[in-house]
Amino acid sequence: MNWATTSEINSKFVSVERSIDGINFSSIGTVIAAGNSSITNNYNFVDTNAMNLPVSILYYRLKQVDIDGKFSYSIIVAIKIVHSYSEPQITAYLNPFTQNITLRVMAVSSTDQTDNVALYSVDG
């Protein structure tokens, strides 16, 4: 995500916010602002978790926060996510584990089918 400002007055930081429904947003990171500037400042932020979310559209907005705590929001931008895999993605953690393991299964698309997962020890 890239954006630019042409002037800044008492700006402190920008909070990058993400939503999966376009209504409820949460901060996923911050970028320190220039403070006071009358030149163009270019900013960027990478959402490293975007492709791991089981949605096809993500919504983003910027929350610009001033030194005095006042803030304003940018417009909301919708981004279509195109997953390039065809099989469900399975992540297991903590690995190695002793008694408990958590599986995160992300399906490519929602279906009524039941998926099976088999766990094997190192000796089969």
KEFI-22361 format. One record per residue (C-alpha): residue in three letters; residue number from 1; x, y negated, z negated. Coordinates in steps of 0.2 Angstrom, whole numbers. Example, Ala and Ser with C-alpha at 12.3 -4.5 7.8 and 13.67 -1.06 7.14 Angstrom:
2
{pt ALA; 1; {62; 22; -39}}
{pt SER; 2; {68; 5; -36}}
# end
This chain:
124
{pt MET; 1; {0; 0; 0}}
{pt ASN; 2; {7; -17; 5}}
{pt TRP; 3; {1; -34; 2}}
{pt ALA; 4; {8; -52; 2}}
{pt THR; 5; {5; -68; -7}}
{pt THR; 6; {9; -85; 0}}
{pt SER; 7; {9; -94; -16}}
{pt GLU; 8; {8; -89; -35}}
{pt ILE; 9; {5; -100; -50}}
{pt ASN; 10; {9; -92; -67}}
{pt SER; 11; {6; -74; -61}}
{pt LYS; 12; {12; -60; -72}}
{pt PHE; 13; {9; -44; -63}}
{pt VAL; 14; {-3; -34; -52}}
{pt SER; 15; {-12; -19; -58}}
{pt VAL; 16; {-15; -7; -44}}
{pt GLU; 17; {-32; 2; -47}}
{pt ARG; 18; {-40; 17; -39}}
{pt SER; 19; {-57; 25; -39}}
{pt ILE; 20; {-64; 41; -32}}
{pt ASP; 21; {-82; 34; -31}}
{pt GLY; 22; {-79; 15; -27}}
{pt ILE; 23; {-87; 10; -44}}
{pt ASN; 24; {-76; 16; -58}}
{pt PHE; 25; {-58; 11; -56}}
{pt SER; 26; {-43; 15; -67}}
{pt SER; 27; {-25; 8; -66}}
{pt ILE; 28; {-12; 19; -58}}
{pt GLY; 29; {2; 7; -59}}
{pt THR; 30; {9; -11; -60}}
{pt VAL; 31; {20; -22; -50}}
{pt ILE; 32; {28; -37; -58}}
{pt ALA; 33; {23; -53; -49}}
{pt ALA; 34; {35; -68; -44}}
{pt GLY; 35; {27; -79; -57}}
{pt ASN; 36; {28; -96; -49}}
{pt SER; 37; {31; -97; -30}}
{pt SER; 38; {27; -107; -15}}
{pt ILE; 39; {35; -94; -2}}
{pt THR; 40; {28; -78; 5}}
{pt ASN; 41; {31; -63; -7}}
{pt ASN; 42; {29; -46; 0}}
{pt TYR; 43; {24; -32; -12}}
{pt ASN; 44; {21; -13; -11}}
{pt PHE; 45; {15; 2; -21}}
{pt VAL; 46; {15; 20; -17}}
{pt ASP; 47; {1; 31; -24}}
{pt THR; 48; {11; 47; -26}}
{pt ASN; 49; {-4; 57; -32}}
{pt ALA; 50; {-17; 52; -18}}
{pt MET; 51; {-15; 68; -8}}
{pt ASN; 52; {-17; 79; -24}}
{pt LEU; 53; {-35; 73; -27}}
{pt PRO; 54; {-49; 84; -21}}
{pt VAL; 55; {-58; 69; -12}}
{pt SER; 56; {-59; 63; 6}}
{pt ILE; 57; {-60; 44; 2}}
{pt LEU; 58; {-51; 34; -11}}
{pt TYR; 59; {-55; 16; -15}}
{pt TYR; 60; {-42; 4; -21}}
{pt ARG; 61; {-41; -14; -27}}
{pt LEU; 62; {-28; -25; -35}}
{pt LYS; 63; {-30; -34; -52}}
{pt GLN; 64; {-19; -50; -52}}
{pt VAL; 65; {-16; -54; -70}}
{pt ASP; 66; {-9; -71; -75}}
{pt ILE; 67; {3; -75; -89}}
{pt ASP; 68; {-12; -82; -100}}
{pt GLY; 69; {-21; -66; -97}}
{pt LYS; 70; {-34; -72; -85}}
{pt PHE; 71; {-36; -60; -70}}
{pt SER; 72; {-45; -58; -53}}
{pt TYR; 73; {-49; -44; -42}}
{pt SER; 74; {-45; -41; -23}}
{pt ILE; 75; {-58; -34; -11}}
{pt ILE; 76; {-60; -15; -12}}
{pt VAL; 77; {-52; -5; 2}}
{pt ALA; 78; {-57; 12; 6}}
{pt ILE; 79; {-44; 24; 13}}
{pt LYS; 80; {-49; 41; 21}}
{pt ILE; 81; {-38; 55; 15}}
{pt VAL; 82; {-34; 68; 28}}
{pt HIS; 83; {-27; 84; 20}}
{pt SER; 84; {-16; 94; 32}}
{pt TYR; 85; {-18; 111; 24}}
{pt SER; 86; {-31; 124; 27}}
{pt GLU; 87; {-29; 136; 12}}
{pt PRO; 88; {-34; 131; -6}}
{pt GLN; 89; {-19; 124; -15}}
{pt ILE; 90; {-15; 132; -32}}
{pt THR; 91; {-4; 124; -45}}
{pt ALA; 92; {0; 134; -61}}
{pt TYR; 93; {8; 125; -77}}
{pt LEU; 94; {16; 127; -89}}
{pt ASN; 95; {28; 138; -80}}
{pt PRO; 96; {35; 148; -87}}
{pt PHE; 97; {22; 151; -100}}
{pt THR; 98; {20; 162; -116}}
{pt GLN; 99; {2; 164; -120}}
{pt ASN; 100; {-8; 151; -110}}
{pt ILE; 101; {-7; 145; -92}}
{pt THR; 102; {-18; 132; -83}}
{pt LEU; 103; {-22; 134; -65}}
{pt ARG; 104; {-27; 119; -54}}
{pt VAL; 105; {-36; 125; -38}}
{pt MET; 106; {-40; 112; -25}}
{pt ALA; 107; {-51; 118; -11}}
{pt VAL; 108; {-50; 111; 6}}
{pt SER; 109; {-69; 109; 7}}
{pt SER; 110; {-83; 114; -5}}
{pt THR; 111; {-91; 131; -2}}
{pt ASP; 112; {-102; 143; -10}}
{pt GLN; 113; {-89; 156; -10}}
{pt THR; 114; {-80; 163; -25}}
{pt ASP; 115; {-61; 163; -25}}
{pt ASN; 116; {-51; 176; -34}}
{pt VAL; 117; {-34; 173; -42}}
{pt ALA; 118; {-22; 187; -47}}
{pt LEU; 119; {-8; 184; -59}}
{pt TYR; 120; {7; 196; -60}}
{pt SER; 121; {22; 198; -72}}
{pt VAL; 122; {39; 197; -64}}
{pt ASP; 123; {40; 216; -64}}
{pt GLY; 124; {24; 217; -54}}
# end
